[in-house]
Amino acid sequence: MPGHDATDRNLPSNQLPTTEPIVRATVYLQSLAPTSSYSSQERLVERLQSLVDAGYIDELTVTVWGEQVCTEGALSTVTDCSQIIQAIGDFFALAADSSVEVAPFFRVKEISSSLSGEEFNCISTPARCVAFYTAESLLGVYPCKVDGVVYTPEDALTQLERLTDEEHQQARA
C-alpha cells in the first residue's frame, strides 16, 4: 500500500466489513492462567464483548490452544483439537486467496519425540489470535501481515470500533 507504514494502523478496506455483519468472533489464547499476557488477553476479550453487547458482533467464543498444535496422531482427532486444526487451515486458505500472510505467526514444523523416536508435524500458534466470521466465511484473522505491515488483534479491534463509531455518528445525523 503506498504511503502505508507501521504508524498508520488502518487496516486495508477488505480486511473488515463495512456492510456485512460479523456473525462470530473467536479469540484463541494459549492460556487462561494469569501469565504475563493475561491483562492484554482480558482487555482483548472485554473490547470484543463490548462489541457483542452493542450488537455489532452476534457471538463471541474463546478457545484455548497450546503453544503448539499437533496435526496428526490420536490427539489431532479429538473434537477440540480437530476444530483448531480446521480453523488454522482456514487461516492459511484465506492467506492463499488474498494478500494476507499468516505464516509468520503460525509456523509449521516437525518435532521428534525423544521417548518414542516418532516424528510429528506441529503448528506453533501465537499467544493471542482473533478470527472474524461472516455468515458465509472467515473474514479475517489477526495477527496477520498485509503488504509487509503486521496487524495485531488490537489493531483489528481499533479499526472495527472506529467503523462502529462512524456508523453511530451517521445514524444520529
C-alpha positions in Angstrom: 0.0 0.0 0.0 1.6 3.3 -1.0 2.2 5.6 2.0 1.3 2.9 4.5 3.6 2.4 7.4 3.6 0.8 10.8 2.3 4.0 12.4 -0.8 4.0 10.2 -2.9 1.3 11.8 -5.9 1.5 9.5 -6.4 -2.0 8.0 -6.9 -2.5 4.3 -10.5 -2.0 3.4 -11.0 -5.6 2.5 -10.0 -6.8 5.9 -13.0 -5.8 8.0 -16.6 -5.5 6.8 -18.4 -2.2 6.1 -21.7 -3.8 5.1 -21.7 -7.5 6.0 -22.3 -8.1 9.7 -19.8 -10.1 11.8 -21.6 -13.1 12.9 -18.9 -14.6 15.1 -15.6 -13.6 16.6 -13.4 -16.3 18.0 -10.5 -15.5 20.3 -7.7 -18.1 20.6 -5.5 -17.9 23.6 -2.6 -20.1 24.7 -3.6 -19.9 28.4 -6.4 -18.7 30.7 -3.9 -18.7 33.6 -2.6 -15.4 34.9 0.6 -15.2 32.8 2.5 -12.1 31.6 0.0 -11.7 28.7 -3.1 -12.2 30.9 -4.0 -8.5 31.2 -3.8 -8.0 27.4 -5.9 -11.1 26.9 -8.5 -9.7 29.4 -8.6 -6.3 27.6 -9.0 -8.0 24.2 -11.9 -10.1 25.4 -13.5 -7.1 27.1 -13.3 -5.0 24.0 -14.8 -7.8 21.9 -17.6 -8.3 24.5 -18.5 -4.7 24.3 -19.0 -5.0 20.5 -21.2 -8.0 21.2 -23.2 -6.1 23.8 -23.6 -3.2 21.4 -24.9 -5.6 18.7 -22.0 -5.3 16.2 -20.9 -8.9 16.7 -23.5 -11.7 17.2 -21.4 -14.2 19.1 -18.0 -14.3 20.9 -16.2 -17.6 21.6 -12.9 -18.1 23.4 -10.8 -21.2 22.6 -7.6 -22.2 24.4 -4.9 -23.8 22.3 -1.4 -24.8 23.2 1.8 -23.2 22.1 2.0 -25.9 19.5 -0.8 -28.0 18.0 0.0 -31.4 16.7 -1.6 -32.1 13.4 -1.5 -35.9 13.5 -1.9 -38.7 15.9 -4.7 -39.6 18.3 -5.0 -36.1 19.9 -5.5 -34.4 16.5 -8.7 -36.4 16.1 -10.3 -35.2 19.4 -13.0 -32.7 18.6 -11.4 -29.6 20.2 -8.1 -30.2 18.5 -9.6 -31.0 15.1 -11.6 -27.8 15.3 -8.4 -25.8 16.0 -6.6 -27.6 13.1 -9.5 -26.8 10.8 -9.5 -23.1 11.9 -5.8 -22.8 11.3 -6.3 -24.5 7.9 -9.0 -21.9 7.1 -6.5 -19.1 8.1 -4.0 -20.5 5.6 -6.7 -20.8 2.9 -7.6 -17.2 3.5 -4.0 -16.2 3.1 -3.7 -18.3 -0.1 -6.7 -16.4 -1.6 -5.6 -12.9 -0.6 -2.7 -10.6 0.2 -2.8 -11.7 3.9 0.1 -13.6 5.3 -0.4 -15.8 8.4 2.7 -18.0 8.1 4.9 -15.7 10.2 2.5 -16.3 13.2 1.7 -20.0 12.5 4.9 -21.9 11.9 4.6 -25.5 10.7 7.5 -27.6 11.9 8.4 -31.2 12.5 9.3 -32.4 16.0 10.8 -35.6 17.2 9.8 -37.4 20.4 12.9 -38.3 22.4 10.9 -41.1 24.1 9.4 -42.9 21.1 11.5 -41.6 18.3 8.4 -40.7 16.4 8.2 -37.5 14.3 5.2 -35.3 14.3 4.1 -32.2 12.4 3.1 -29.3 14.7 1.9 -25.8 14.2 3.3 -23.1 16.6 0.5 -20.7 17.5 0.5 -17.0 18.6 -0.3 -16.2 22.2 -3.4 -14.3 21.1 -5.4 -14.5 17.9 -8.8 -13.3 16.7 -10.8 -14.5 13.8 -13.9 -12.8 12.4 -16.5 -14.6 10.5 -19.5 -13.5 8.4 -22.5 -15.8 7.9 -20.7 -17.3 4.9 -17.0 -17.5 5.7 -13.9 -16.4 7.5 -13.5 -12.6 7.1 -10.1 -12.0 8.7 -7.6 -13.3 11.2 -5.2 -11.4 13.4 -2.3 -11.3 13.8 -1.5 -11.2 10.1 0.7 -9.4 7.8 -0.5 -7.4 4.8 1.9 -5.7 2.4 4.7 -6.1 4.9 2.8 -4.5 7.7 1.9 -6.6 10.8 -1.6 -6.2 12.2 -2.4 -7.3 15.7 -5.7 -8.4 17.2 -5.8 -5.0 18.9 -5.3 -3.2 15.5 -8.3 -5.1 14.1 -10.4 -4.1 17.1 -9.4 -0.5 16.9 -10.4 -0.4 13.3 -13.7 -2.2 14.0 -14.5 0.2 16.9 -13.7 3.1 14.6 -16.1 1.7 12.0 -18.9 1.2 14.5 -18.4 4.7 15.9 -18.7 6.2 12.4 -21.8 4.2 11.9 -23.3 5.6 15.1 -22.4 9.1 14.1 -24.0 8.7 10.7 -27.2 7.2 12.2 -27.5 10.3 14.5 -27.1 12.8 11.6 
